[in-house]
Amino acid sequence: MKKIIFIIISFYSFYQLNAQKVNLAPSKPFTDQYFGTKIIDEYRNLENLQAPETLNWVKSQTDFANSTLSKIPKRKFYLEKRLEFEKRQGFSVSDLSITDNDKYFYLKNDAGSKTAKLYCRNGFLGKEELLYDPANFISASQNVDGKHDFVITYINPSWDGNRVAISLSENGKEVSETIIMEVKTKYIHPEIITNTQPANTDGIKWLDDNSGFFYVYFPTKDSNSKDFYKNTRTVLYKIGASPQQLIEIFSAKNNPHLKIAEDKWPIILNSNQNDEYYVGMLVDLEHYRQTFIIKKEDLLKGEKNWKKLYNKDDKVRSLQISDNEVFFLSKFNSNNYKLCKTNISSPNFKFPEVLIPEKKDEEINSFVITKDGIYYTTTKNGIEAKLYLYKDGKDIPIKLPDVSGNLNLQAKGRDYSDIWVSCSGWTNSEQRFKYNLNTNTFLKENLAPSVEYPEFKDIIVEEITVRSRDGEDIPLSLIYNKNLKSNGASPTLIDSYGSYGKSQIPFFARFYLLWASEGGIMAVAHVRGGGEKGEKWRLGGYKKTKPNSWRDLIDCTEFLIKNKYTSRNKVAIWGGSAGGITVGRAMTEKPDLFKAVILDVPMVNALRDEITPNGQPKEFGTVKDPEEFRALLEMDAYYHIKKNIKYPSTLITGGINDERVAVWEPIKFAAKLMADDASKNPILLKVDFEGGHGGNVPLIQTHTNLSDIFAFAFWQLGHPEYQPNK
């Protein structure tokens, strides 16, 4: 009998280890030719998500992943702690918008609530009033059962605060439906605006008289279509009109003389009510954009006399107009931004008046114009934030109430003194202050209660730099318990991104802190391709130089091992979205360096990404150019999986409604890795069939997905409390 039981247990264990080897994805290879190079794509067939055999395989792998993860004793630890934190706080507040007449609009999520609701109040101390619960929303495309799980993704009140536009999405989708509410009566206008993404397209811009607004319209309804992001247009919607009665304002069709390419988003920037001009910009994911200007009265009369304001090569960001002056950040002939000014009547963006020259070790990030001067923020290495006021030709540093790695400024506008500063860091939660220039004091004005976290009292941050193989100093943030011993035994999770010039700025990341409280080291490698050290850092991990991104990650990992923070069997790396390039290629270039890898909705098939609806050839390259093709080939993690190589344990996630990275990229990567891997390490593919790129879902869904990443990493790094039940 014991022998039979042993055989059954042995068979079960064997089945668990080899289930993926038995249940391999169907493969129908396809061959491409690029400039004389033959590329065999073994799993091209998996790009067809409508094929039953593909869908069935993905579902079976997701079931297997959930079954495997369910055996981890503390699988739900992170989820339960986050829910406990929410209960401790009571509620959280986000998306705050303050009108000129001091009306506050914001989203509030009560502990235990599925989604956030819209609230308002008159002034900071005013009585709070519930305006809208997304549970009441009935989509334009659904039946009247109203049972779909919509979340509010964007809000924008009119100038006078009498109306508010509310955008909603479901199941992780970024395409929104927008409704308009009369604030006083809570009347919802029957018209529902569809085919828009205000949260991603610089939002809704109300007319000066509050009678309507501009927004970006997507002519193709299917967000999975290759044409979805093409030929978008800015339209004018007048309150009460049918959504079909859109007035085209700024587009390739309406403005043929501007020669707007089909892959550009023509948007109108935010303006003040008393501005004379509207500014139009052609947006893509490049850093600098071509921009035009038109008098407001001309645009609203139907004129099309847009004039060029500046080109991409002027390297202008964060444009703000004040009367006849234009304020902006410039990187023309500099590595870091300068704060500049020019005249709107005869602008000179290449050689403007420089108010604040570039700082050697600080990058100017943002600025706001107030009645008292220009407040602006800087960061050093993307992690150390400072606040300044430019007033009467003087650059005045302002001492912050808290040490901060991240600052956000909010102001009413140039006619007001009101200025709010939100401070946060790796170990300090966000605090919102109103600054009084006359007394040089900060008054705390949090809309949500402050919470103490005694479980994090011993967590510290160590900011260091690692010398890369080519001599660059890579910023590396380390978060861990101050009593941790440097003996190489600490489970270490390294988060890395490195694309689009985006910095991984410090924020109060409970995931990181809980990892440290469980005895691990949380690391953030600020690799090239990000923006932590200015223009050279962005361009140091861009197209042909992209290998620096993953090699910086490799260098940081080797540094931590060499200096006994951790060891090879205690290191996991984690990358999401475009961070999939960094982490996926680090894994395929140095598979023996890492014990575990987490690829979260990752871009891992760079050669094919260009053909997806949200492909970004201007950031990563195009296969139509021989040099850029070779760069894409080098950064393609899927292509670099080789047969009979032992790869680390890997968790790969995807969202079925992902509009940024096609879900078949992680699916193909998982299929090839399972087929070619020579190790016995688990390879788990987990696709969220009610999610997208990670956002626009109920908060508990986000916490649950992160909880799986947390548990998988600790399991693989040997934490005794996370070892699966036998």
TORBA-120880 format. One record per residue (C-alpha): x, y negated, z negated. Coordinates in Angstrom, 3 decimals, decimal comma. Each point is the difference from the previous one (the first is absolute). Layout:
N
- X	Y	Z
...
This chain:
726
- 0,000	0,000	0,000
- 2,822	-2,376	-0,909
- 1,623	0,770	3,350
- -3,211	-0,898	1,824
- -0,287	-3,266	-1,941
- 3,648	-0,780	0,770
- -0,558	0,666	3,703
- -3,064	-2,273	0,001
- 1,866	-2,803	-1,791
- 3,006	0,417	2,274
- -2,192	-0,073	3,082
- -1,781	-3,124	-1,274
- 3,313	-1,753	-0,641
- 1,295	1,068	3,399
- -3,191	-1,242	1,617
- 0,291	-3,366	-1,766
- 3,599	-0,425	1,179
- -0,652	1,158	3,548
- -3,565	-1,138	0,659
- 1,190	-2,891	2,132
- 2,357	2,222	1,974
- -2,953	2,221	0,858
- -2,449	-2,832	0,636
- 2,104	-1,982	2,476
- -1,587	-2,660	2,174
- -0,817	0,827	3,604
- 2,800	-1,198	2,272
- -0,361	-1,065	3,626
- 3,300	-1,641	0,970
- 0,103	-2,971	2,339
- 3,099	-1,381	1,703
- 0,719	-3,707	0,537
- 2,817	-1,512	2,043
- 1,556	-3,269	-1,149
- 2,893	-1,374	2,050
- 1,334	3,463	0,765
- -0,556	1,327	-3,514
- -2,383	2,903	-0,393
- -2,096	-0,081	-3,177
- -2,041	3,062	-0,954
- -2,950	-0,813	-2,256
- -0,999	3,335	-1,512
- -3,211	-1,240	-1,604
- -1,387	-2,537	2,471
- -3,285	1,908	-0,149
- -0,513	-1,080	-3,622
- -0,517	-3,577	1,160
- -3,480	1,093	1,052
- -1,802	-0,121	-3,314
- -3,266	0,950	1,660
- 1,311	3,465	0,844
- -1,599	2,526	-2,413
- 3,241	1,967	-0,382
- 1,849	-3,173	-1,070
- -2,697	-1,111	-2,417
- -0,333	3,459	-1,512
- 3,748	0,268	-0,530
- 0,168	-3,427	-1,657
- -2,903	0,847	-2,297
- 1,543	3,343	-0,944
- 3,309	-1,694	-0,818
- -1,773	-2,649	-2,079
- -1,843	2,725	-1,894
- 3,291	1,820	-0,552
- 1,663	-3,209	-1,241
- -2,840	-0,694	-2,444
- 0,070	3,601	-1,201
- 3,749	-0,177	-0,573
- -0,122	-3,356	-1,754
- -2,876	1,157	-2,211
- 2,370	2,455	-1,693
- 2,145	-2,834	-1,374
- -1,002	-0,374	-3,677
- 0,293	-3,797	-0,010
- -1,294	-0,618	3,513
- -2,494	-2,564	-1,302
- 2,300	-1,699	-2,501
- 0,503	-3,143	2,074
- -3,708	-0,197	0,880
- -1,068	0,385	-3,628
- 2,499	-2,602	-1,205
- -1,133	-2,529	2,614
- -3,624	0,518	-0,993
- 1,026	-0,403	-3,629
- 1,798	-3,265	0,835
- -3,078	-1,292	1,809
- -2,187	0,851	-2,980
- 2,494	-1,728	-2,303
- -0,097	-3,152	2,115
- -3,752	0,055	0,548
- 0,100	-1,479	3,489
- 2,358	-1,344	2,644
- -0,301	-2,989	2,331
- 1,315	-0,517	3,534
- -0,464	-2,114	3,155
- -0,529	-3,253	-1,886
- -1,074	-2,974	2,121
- -0,578	-3,502	-1,446
- -1,912	-2,653	1,938
- 0,761	-3,715	-0,156
- -2,986	-0,522	-2,318
- 1,425	2,554	-2,445
- -2,197	3,001	0,759
- 1,749	3,302	-0,674
- -0,722	3,054	2,164
- 1,649	3,338	-0,717
- -0,334	3,779	0,012
- -0,396	1,692	-3,367
- 0,402	3,710	-0,631
- -1,402	1,208	-3,322
- 1,605	3,057	-1,593
- -1,772	3,070	1,308
- -1,536	-1,804	2,978
- 0,423	1,566	3,392
- 0,637	-3,278	1,811
- 0,497	-3,694	-0,729
- -2,906	-2,464	0,101
- -0,061	-3,676	1,009
- -0,388	-2,587	-2,763
- 0,132	-3,785	-0,264
- 0,141	-2,714	-2,676
- 0,124	-3,804	-0,114
- 3,466	-0,801	-1,286
- 2,338	2,242	-1,934
- -2,159	-0,186	-3,123
- -3,322	0,243	1,852
- -2,555	2,758	-0,467
- 0,693	3,062	2,116
- -2,684	1,032	2,481
- -0,256	3,213	2,014
- -0,509	-0,820	3,667
- 0,278	3,277	1,876
- 0,361	3,734	-0,589
- 1,307	1,911	3,064
- -2,158	2,975	-1,001
- -2,934	-2,011	1,399
- 1,521	-0,390	3,449
- -1,714	1,665	2,940
- 2,258	0,180	3,024
- -1,148	-1,145	3,409
- 0,799	3,507	1,276
- -1,424	2,204	-2,767
- -3,422	1,139	-1,070
- -1,825	-1,802	-2,770
- 1,065	2,583	-2,606
- 2,820	-2,359	-1,031
- 2,063	2,872	-1,436
- 3,250	-0,797	1,735
- 2,881	-1,056	-2,275
- 0,871	-3,513	1,117
- 2,582	-2,181	-1,704
- 0,363	-3,765	0,251
- 3,229	-0,665	1,884
- -0,138	-3,791	0,437
- -1,889	-3,047	-1,294
- 0,058	-3,635	1,104
- -2,276	-2,741	-1,371
- -0,938	-3,032	2,054
- 1,651	-3,327	-0,842
- -2,882	-1,046	-2,268
- -0,378	3,446	-1,557
- -3,649	0,253	1,054
- 0,627	2,965	2,289
- 2,373	2,916	-0,085
- 1,052	2,435	2,710
- 0,379	3,583	-1,252
- 1,734	2,725	2,016
- -0,446	3,691	-0,763
- 1,573	3,250	1,197
- -0,357	3,704	-0,751
- 2,169	3,124	-0,156
- 3,304	-1,810	0,331
- -0,937	-1,688	3,262
- 1,307	-3,500	0,594
- -2,718	-0,987	2,451
- -2,470	-2,080	-1,988
- -3,603	-1,078	0,069
- -0,607	-3,530	-1,275
- -3,077	-1,485	-1,612
- -0,736	-3,568	-1,124
- -1,616	-0,821	-3,334
- -1,634	-3,211	-1,196
- 1,574	-0,293	-3,441
- -2,792	-1,877	-1,817
- -2,832	2,330	1,053
- 2,118	3,120	0,732
- -1,797	0,246	3,310
- 1,827	2,270	2,462
- -0,339	-1,068	3,612
- -1,300	2,908	2,098
- 2,730	-0,300	2,626
- 2,930	2,395	-0,502
- 3,253	-0,838	1,736
- 1,885	3,061	1,237
- 3,250	0,702	1,875
- 2,276	-2,023	-2,239
- 2,834	0,392	-2,518
- 0,162	-3,286	-1,919
- 2,318	1,429	-2,660
- 2,607	0,687	2,710
- -0,544	-2,907	2,376
- 0,557	-3,024	-2,245
- -3,623	-0,061	-1,078
- -3,109	-2,035	0,693
- 0,293	-3,790	0,484
- -3,049	-2,064	-0,858
- -0,941	-3,054	2,029
- 0,365	-3,312	-1,803
- -3,802	-0,312	-0,298
- -0,384	3,605	-1,294
- -2,398	0,879	2,829
- 2,063	2,890	1,360
- 3,475	1,388	0,297
- 2,691	1,361	2,279
- 1,096	3,622	-0,137
- 1,880	2,545	2,122
- -2,251	2,279	2,031
- 1,063	3,444	1,251
- -1,796	0,754	3,274
- 0,536	3,783	-0,254
- -2,065	1,666	-2,716
- 2,010	3,210	-0,269
- 2,982	-0,669	-2,273
- 1,645	3,201	1,289
- -0,012	-1,280	3,565
- 3,345	-0,980	1,514
- -1,679	-3,273	0,981
- -1,301	-0,852	-3,473
- 2,599	-2,662	-0,817
- 0,074	-1,385	3,549
- -1,688	-3,148	1,282
- -1,231	-1,159	-3,397
- -1,440	-3,482	-0,097
- -0,861	-2,734	-2,465
- -3,688	-0,796	0,123
- -2,273	-2,518	-1,706
- -2,979	1,353	-1,893
- -2,787	-2,417	-1,011
- -2,028	1,011	-3,048
- -3,380	1,428	0,986
- 1,004	0,842	3,551
- -0,059	3,523	1,324
- 3,412	1,713	-0,249
- -0,246	0,381	3,765
- -0,144	-3,785	0,380
- 3,711	-0,491	-0,546
- 1,754	-3,052	1,382
- 3,396	0,968	1,345
- 2,555	-2,556	-1,180
- 3,542	1,278	0,355
- 0,786	2,977	2,253
- 1,644	1,128	3,218
- -3,333	-0,207	1,820
- -0,990	-3,405	-1,354
- 3,483	-1,539	0,273
- 1,661	1,531	3,086
- 2,578	-2,823	0,260
- 1,541	1,172	-3,307
- 0,805	3,418	1,531
- -0,860	1,932	-3,153
- 1,238	3,603	0,197
- -2,499	2,761	-0,730
- 1,924	1,167	-3,100
- -0,079	-3,416	-1,724
- -2,595	-1,016	-2,579
- -1,041	-3,601	0,698
- -0,933	-1,396	-3,424
- -0,765	-3,438	-1,413
- 1,894	-0,864	-3,167
- -1,526	-1,356	-3,187
- -0,404	-3,761	-0,089
- -1,260	-2,651	-2,392
- -3,339	-1,699	0,536
- 1,634	-3,346	0,663
- 2,585	1,338	2,470
- -0,249	-1,362	3,522
- 1,242	3,173	1,714
- -0,532	3,730	0,245
- 3,109	2,137	0,419
- -0,178	3,139	2,136
- 2,565	2,779	-0,237
- 0,723	3,134	2,062
- 0,558	2,663	-2,648
- 1,792	3,314	0,141
- 2,314	1,693	-2,480
- 3,015	-1,933	1,175
- 1,390	-2,502	-2,467
- -0,576	-3,165	2,061
- -2,955	-0,943	2,176
- -0,944	-2,369	2,793
- -2,314	-2,706	-1,325
- -2,338	-2,626	1,502
- -1,965	-2,987	-1,227
- -3,294	-1,679	0,913
- -2,103	-2,816	-1,449
- -2,918	1,373	-1,993
- -2,540	-2,147	1,768
- 1,262	1,169	3,393
- -0,241	3,688	-0,883
- -3,514	-0,324	-1,380
- -1,090	-1,852	3,167
- 1,199	2,912	2,116
- 3,229	-1,554	1,210
- 2,922	2,341	0,746
- 2,866	-2,445	-0,201
- 2,232	1,979	-2,355
- 3,573	-1,307	-0,079
- 3,103	1,957	-0,881
- 1,258	-0,822	-3,491
- 3,012	2,335	-0,270
- 1,424	3,220	1,459
- 1,269	3,190	-1,606
- 3,616	-1,060	0,421
- -0,639	-3,011	-2,270
- -0,170	2,542	-2,882
- -2,808	-1,739	-1,875
- -2,075	1,500	-2,839
- -2,652	-1,192	-2,491
- -1,200	-3,049	1,918
- -2,026	-2,599	-1,948
- -1,323	-3,308	1,329
- -0,457	-3,030	-2,229
- -1,321	-3,116	1,720
- 2,431	-0,618	2,864
- 2,786	2,127	-1,453
- 0,772	3,677	0,491
- 1,748	1,954	-2,761
- 1,485	3,427	0,689
- 2,723	2,528	-0,748
- 2,726	0,384	2,612
- 2,763	2,517	0,669
- 1,266	-1,757	3,090
- 3,821	0,224	-0,160
- -0,106	1,362	-3,559
- -0,131	3,339	-1,820
- -2,413	-1,174	-2,709
- -3,033	-2,259	0,288
- 0,126	-3,810	-0,202
- -2,998	-2,118	-1,012
- -0,511	-2,529	2,791
- -2,242	-2,794	1,237
- -0,787	-1,471	3,404
- -2,565	-2,338	1,543
- -3,030	1,497	1,721
- -0,073	-2,723	2,666
- 3,538	0,735	1,184
- 1,054	3,244	-1,703
- 3,579	1,238	-0,068
- 0,164	3,493	-1,496
- 3,597	0,789	0,873
- 1,416	-3,157	-1,558
- -2,558	-1,216	-2,553
- 0,462	-1,893	-3,221
- 1,355	2,527	-2,492
- -1,509	-0,517	-3,456
- 1,575	3,030	-1,685
- 3,013	1,530	1,783
- 0,516	3,753	-0,073
- 1,241	1,290	-3,321
- 3,006	2,315	0,040
- -1,331	2,701	-2,307
- -3,742	-0,741	0,038
- -2,673	0,384	2,647
- -2,858	-2,521	0,079
- -3,178	2,102	0,070
- -3,013	-2,267	-0,217
- -1,116	-3,563	-0,664
- -3,168	-1,975	-0,705
- -0,623	-3,717	0,460
- -1,668	-1,877	-2,844
- -0,640	-3,610	-0,928
- 3,173	0,053	-2,126
- 2,398	1,541	2,510
- 0,921	3,349	1,533
- 0,317	3,003	-2,282
- 2,025	2,862	1,441
- 1,305	3,412	-1,074
- 3,227	1,869	0,707
- 1,362	3,479	-0,649
- 3,520	1,380	-0,270
- 0,471	3,461	1,544
- -3,795	0,124	0,153
- -0,246	0,660	-3,757
- 0,800	-3,178	-1,983
- -2,612	-2,745	0,438
- 0,283	-3,733	-0,701
- -2,334	-3,012	0,214
- 0,877	-3,509	1,194
- -1,735	-3,326	0,659
- 1,104	-2,267	2,836
- -1,057	-3,525	-1,005
- 1,220	-3,415	1,154
- 2,960	1,529	1,779
- 1,113	1,980	-3,036
- 0,183	3,773	-0,430
- -1,198	0,725	-3,562
- 0,313	3,521	-1,524
- -2,898	1,011	-2,258
- 0,587	2,437	-2,833
- -2,524	2,829	0,162
- -1,955	1,192	-3,054
- 1,050	3,605	0,723
- 2,975	1,581	1,726
- -1,416	0,969	3,370
- 0,906	1,926	3,086
- -3,079	-1,125	1,880
- -1,827	-3,343	0,130
- -3,257	-0,925	1,685
- -1,142	-3,620	0,334
- -3,552	-1,240	0,367
- -1,056	-3,608	0,462
- -3,139	-1,883	1,012
- 1,818	-2,138	2,527
- 1,962	-3,147	0,612
- -2,643	-2,259	-1,593
- 0,136	1,770	-3,366
- 2,579	0,579	-2,725
- -1,379	3,456	-0,847
- 2,621	2,727	0,285
- -0,111	3,575	-1,322
- 2,959	2,348	-0,285
- -0,352	3,777	-0,339
- 3,082	1,783	-1,362
- 0,736	3,714	-0,047
- 2,886	2,458	-0,004
- 0,872	3,682	-0,206
- -0,793	0,144	-3,735
- -2,257	-3,018	-0,596
- -3,608	-0,117	1,194
- -1,214	-2,941	2,051
- -0,788	-3,127	-1,996
- -1,740	-3,007	1,541
- 0,891	-3,498	-1,214
- -1,170	-3,506	0,834
- 2,978	-2,349	0,119
- -0,187	-3,569	-1,337
- 2,706	-2,147	1,576
- -0,449	-2,909	-2,414
- 0,716	2,127	-3,070
- 2,095	2,655	1,784
- -2,100	2,731	-1,614
- -1,684	3,205	1,131
- -3,499	0,812	-1,262
- -0,982	3,651	0,325
- -3,190	0,386	2,056
- -0,485	3,712	0,536
- -3,423	0,993	1,265
- 0,586	3,557	-1,269
- 1,093	0,837	-3,552
- 3,696	0,522	-0,736
- 0,850	3,510	-1,152
- 2,846	1,382	-2,069
- 1,759	3,167	1,164
- 1,920	1,363	-3,001
- 0,852	3,139	1,969
- 2,222	-2,162	2,223
- 1,834	-1,892	-2,777
- 3,271	1,885	0,549
- -0,056	-0,230	3,814
- 2,748	-2,214	1,405
- 1,049	-1,184	3,449
- 3,519	0,127	1,354
- 0,649	-1,982	3,174
- 3,213	1,088	1,734
- 1,559	-0,019	3,443
- 1,456	3,005	1,812
- 2,825	-0,384	2,493
- -1,080	1,612	3,271
- 2,266	1,986	2,288
- 0,437	-3,086	2,218
- 0,654	-2,440	-2,866
- -3,437	-1,525	-0,630
- -1,337	-0,406	-3,549
- -3,371	1,724	-0,231
- -2,287	-1,221	-2,817
- -1,270	2,907	-2,089
- -2,629	-0,370	-2,742
- 0,039	2,626	-2,782
- -2,824	0,434	-2,518
- 0,476	2,412	-2,900
- -0,177	0,529	-3,756
- 2,806	-1,814	-1,793
- 0,769	3,153	-2,012
- 0,582	2,123	3,098
- 3,329	1,821	0,075
- 2,267	-0,352	3,041
- 0,666	3,690	0,421
- -1,319	0,608	3,510
- -3,115	1,776	-1,277
- -2,626	-2,713	0,541
- -2,738	0,648	2,596
- 0,414	-2,923	2,399
- -2,530	-1,249	2,545
- 1,275	-2,525	2,557
- -2,535	-2,158	1,841
- 1,170	-1,603	3,250
- -1,485	-1,858	2,979
- 2,194	-2,245	2,172
- -2,087	-1,384	2,902
- -1,583	-3,207	1,334
- 2,249	-2,151	-2,198
- -2,267	0,747	-2,975
- 1,559	-0,067	-3,452
- -0,913	2,516	-2,682
- -0,655	-2,668	-2,587
- -0,381	0,790	-3,714
- -3,528	0,562	-1,247
- -1,532	1,643	-3,053
- -0,040	3,509	1,440
- -1,569	2,326	-2,538
- 1,013	2,934	2,179
- 3,657	-0,931	-0,440
- -0,375	-0,612	-3,725
- -1,849	3,250	-0,634
- 2,717	1,847	1,895
- 2,592	-1,573	-2,298
- -2,104	0,743	-3,101
- -0,006	3,689	1,005
- 3,786	0,047	-0,114
- 0,815	-0,848	3,602
- 1,887	-2,748	1,784
- -1,993	-2,025	2,511
- 2,145	-1,649	2,660
- -0,805	-2,446	2,800
- 2,635	-0,116	2,748
- -0,210	-3,364	1,779
- 1,415	1,279	3,282
- 0,694	-1,934	3,169
- -2,976	-0,677	2,219
- -1,693	-1,723	-2,943
- 0,284	-3,705	-0,803
- 1,711	0,049	-3,379
- 3,160	-1,737	1,219
- -1,305	-2,165	2,808
- 0,140	0,246	3,764
- 3,155	2,104	0,140
- -1,654	2,606	-2,239
- -3,033	0,283	2,274
- 2,088	0,247	3,150
- 2,357	2,451	-1,690
- -2,717	2,673	0,178
- -1,731	-0,887	3,245
- -0,166	2,045	3,212
- 3,619	0,983	0,813
- 1,144	-0,738	-3,555
- -2,859	1,992	-1,569
- 2,330	2,831	-1,183
- 1,219	-2,412	-2,679
- -3,407	0,349	-1,691
- 0,285	3,721	-0,712
- 3,758	-0,037	-0,495
- -0,401	-2,711	-2,631
- -2,441	2,353	-1,747
- 2,513	2,836	0,260
- 2,738	-2,256	-1,419
- -2,222	-1,013	-2,939
- -0,796	3,649	-0,719
- 3,652	1,016	0,083
- 0,861	-2,893	-2,317
- -2,566	1,126	-2,578
- 1,321	3,555	0,141
- 3,643	-1,058	-0,206
- -0,680	-2,224	-3,005
- -1,965	2,737	-1,817
- -3,351	-1,719	0,013
- -1,269	3,188	1,610
- 1,102	3,005	2,081
- -0,870	1,593	3,340
- -2,621	2,342	-1,422
- -1,623	-2,903	-1,870
- -0,534	-2,504	2,850
- -3,189	-0,653	1,960
- -0,478	-2,703	2,641
- -3,318	-1,640	0,841
- -0,998	-2,060	3,011
- -3,328	-1,160	1,372
- -1,125	-1,388	3,356
- 3,064	-1,395	1,837
- 2,008	1,192	-3,003
- -0,531	3,415	1,556
- 2,811	-0,850	2,412
- 2,392	-0,764	-2,857
- -0,910	3,010	-2,137
- -0,678	2,445	2,839
- 3,364	-0,641	1,611
- 1,864	0,060	-3,305
- -1,540	3,426	-0,555
- 0,856	1,328	3,460
- 3,515	-1,478	0,005
- 0,951	1,161	-3,518
- -2,435	2,801	-0,906
- 2,278	1,387	-2,716
- 0,143	-3,334	-1,874
- -3,605	0,019	-1,239
- -2,073	2,476	-1,976
- -3,338	-1,417	1,099
- -1,469	-2,426	2,537
- -3,351	-1,801	0,036
- -1,154	-1,391	3,343
- -3,147	-2,038	-0,608
- -2,070	-0,861	3,126
- 3,395	-0,178	1,732
- 1,212	-1,161	3,374
- 2,134	3,007	0,934
- -0,436	0,363	3,765
- 1,511	-3,266	1,250
- 0,240	1,142	3,631
- -3,788	0,384	0,158
- -1,044	-2,816	-2,336
- -0,056	-2,488	2,861
- -3,012	1,702	1,574
- -2,116	-0,288	-3,165
- -2,524	-2,841	-0,453
- 2,311	-1,751	-2,489
- 3,364	0,880	1,563
- 2,652	-2,672	-0,559
- 2,598	0,104	2,800
- 1,162	-3,532	-0,836
- 1,038	1,105	-3,479
- 1,417	3,440	0,766
- 0,558	0,080	3,761
- -1,595	1,316	3,167
- 0,649	3,200	1,947
- -0,172	-2,112	3,163
- 3,436	-1,452	-0,746
- 3,005	2,384	0,065
- 1,800	-1,491	-3,002
- -3,149	-0,297	-2,072
- -0,991	3,547	0,964
- 3,263	1,254	-1,471
- -0,650	-2,040	-3,150
- -3,490	1,500	-0,325
- 1,357	3,478	0,567
- 2,513	-0,533	-2,797
- -2,688	-1,180	-2,447
- -2,487	2,784	0,856
- -0,063	2,305	-3,048
- -2,283	2,543	1,712
- 2,454	0,463	2,861
- 2,917	0,453	-2,429
- -1,482	3,023	-1,772
- 2,278	2,891	1,004
- -0,554	3,746	-0,160
- 1,618	2,090	-2,745
- 0,831	-2,997	-2,207
- -0,966	0,081	-3,666
- -2,105	-3,092	-0,668
- -1,123	-1,404	-3,368
- -3,439	0,624	-1,492
- -2,322	-2,392	1,805
- -3,419	-1,543	-0,604
- -1,468	-1,652	3,106
- -3,219	-2,025	-0,164
- -2,260	-1,519	2,633
- -3,322	-1,806	0,262
- -2,492	1,107	2,632
- -1,153	-3,629	0,494
- 3,505	-1,480	0,047
- 0,043	-2,920	2,454
- 3,680	-0,871	-0,500
- 1,811	3,333	0,282
- -1,850	2,622	2,041
- -0,689	2,949	-2,294
- 1,409	2,412	2,564
- 3,513	-1,326	-0,738
- 0,158	1,559	-3,493
- -1,950	3,018	1,282
- 2,537	0,707	2,773
- 2,900	-0,546	-2,393
- -1,447	2,484	-2,489
- -0,639	2,582	2,723
- 3,548	-0,138	1,349
- 1,561	-0,040	-3,471
- -1,962	3,094	-1,043
- 1,052	1,859	3,141
- 3,700	-0,948	-0,023
- 0,880	-0,172	-3,710
- 2,291	2,818	-1,207
- -0,589	-0,584	-3,727
- -2,654	1,350	-2,337
- -0,878	-3,493	-1,180
- -3,690	-0,990	0,112
- -1,154	-2,206	2,854
- -3,406	-1,489	-0,715
- -2,201	-1,912	2,446
- -2,876	-1,867	-1,646
- -2,340	-2,007	2,231
- -2,621	-2,236	-1,580
- -3,182	0,462	2,036
- -1,605	-2,990	-1,750
- 2,954	-2,367	0,189
- 2,266	-1,976	2,292
- 3,334	-1,712	-0,537
- -0,402	-0,094	-3,772
- -2,249	-3,034	-0,535
- -3,717	-0,794	0,249
- -1,049	2,973	-2,129
- -1,380	0,264	-3,552
- 2,746	-0,501	-2,574
- -0,326	3,512	-1,414
- 0,794	1,380	3,448
- 3,240	-2,008	0,072
- 0,909	1,154	-3,520
- -0,727	3,630	0,922
- 2,274	-0,094	3,040
- 2,819	-1,593	-2,021
- -0,529	2,549	-2,750
- 0,770	2,795	2,469
- 3,213	-1,725	1,091
- 0,981	-0,496	-3,636
- -0,662	3,637	-0,938
- 1,636	1,475	3,112
- 3,204	-1,966	-0,556
- 0,307	0,953	-3,675
- -0,794	3,623	0,836
- 2,752	0,190	2,571
- 2,523	-1,864	-2,162
- -0,420	2,537	-2,781
- -1,924	-1,901	-2,666
- -1,067	2,813	-2,359
- -3,517	-1,379	-0,523
- -0,744	0,013	3,739
- 0,896	3,580	0,859
- -2,941	1,894	1,554
- -1,870	2,638	-1,928
- 1,015	3,510	1,019
